Amino acid sequence: MRERMSHQERREGWRERIATFYDSGLSASQFCAEHGVKSHQFWYWLRRLIE
C-alpha cells in the first residue's frame, strides 16, 4: 500500500515541475502533453506557487 505524500512533498514536486516547464521553452499545453500532466492541475499549482 502506497503512503500518501504530505502537502509539503506535493508542493515541492510541483515547484520542481514548474521550474522544468520554465526551462523547457514549451507552451503550457505542450509541456502538459509531453509530461503527462493534467492542464487543470498545472494551472492550479502555477497560480498557487506564484502567489
C-alpha positions in Angstrom: 0.0 0.0 0.0 1.3 3.4 -1.0 1.8 6.1 1.6 0.2 9.4 0.8 2.5 12.3 0.1 2.4 15.2 2.5 1.3 18.6 1.3 4.8 19.8 1.5 6.1 16.9 -0.6 3.4 17.5 -3.2 4.2 21.3 -3.2 7.9 20.6 -3.7 7.2 18.2 -6.6 5.1 20.8 -8.3 7.7 23.5 -7.7 10.3 21.4 -9.5 7.8 20.6 -12.3 7.0 24.3 -12.8 10.8 25.1 -12.9 11.2 22.4 -15.5 8.4 24.0 -17.5 10.0 27.4 -17.5 13.3 25.9 -18.6 11.7 23.8 -21.3 10.7 26.6 -23.7 7.5 24.7 -24.4 4.0 26.1 -24.2 1.9 25.1 -21.2 -0.2 22.7 -23.4 2.9 21.1 -25.0 4.5 20.7 -21.6 1.5 19.1 -20.1 1.1 16.7 -23.0 4.7 15.7 -23.0 4.9 15.2 -19.3 1.6 13.6 -18.7 0.3 16.5 -16.6 -3.3 17.4 -16.5 -3.7 21.0 -17.6 -6.1 22.0 -14.8 -3.6 20.7 -12.2 -0.8 22.5 -13.9 -2.6 25.9 -13.8 -3.8 25.3 -10.2 -0.3 24.8 -9.0 1.2 27.5 -11.1 -1.2 30.0 -9.5 -0.6 28.6 -6.0 3.2 28.8 -6.3 3.5 32.3 -7.7 1.3 33.9 -5.1 
